[in-house]
């Protein structure tokens, strides 16, 4: 399990290691390296997702490890409270960025003609904090839309015992 301490409160996630071993190992490498500390939730779309894990407060993108294989075909669904790997239009482009689904987003699931986004974890505790983050005011900053006007910073992202 991983505990996120943010400027708006704390939440804990648990992994789907069996279903998404590559995504989980990748995420844990970033956690253990302290990569997420000081990053922000840089994209917030109420009723859809909150996304983070790649940018600092000044919207500088952090340097990442190599992209990983997309595991969206693992049978897991992009349901409320699930975490998925963010990516570009390149199916196998996920690195450090992730998003938390604020509702069931079935159109992000793997299906014929749509490879989808790999679910690798779920919020185990603190969904109220996720909803609080989703409620902040957003705008345009440095060429990006849906950016919080006041940064929501990941202060600590660490492994914790279940």
ABEGO torsion letter per residue (X at the ends): XBBBBBAAEBBBBBBBAAABAAAAAAAAAAAAAGAABGBBBABBBBGBBBBBGABBAAGBBBBBBBBBBBAAAAGBBBBBGBBBBBBBABABABBABBBBBABBBAAABBBBGBAEBBBABBBABGAAAAAAAAABBBBBBGGBBGBBABBBBBABBBBBBX
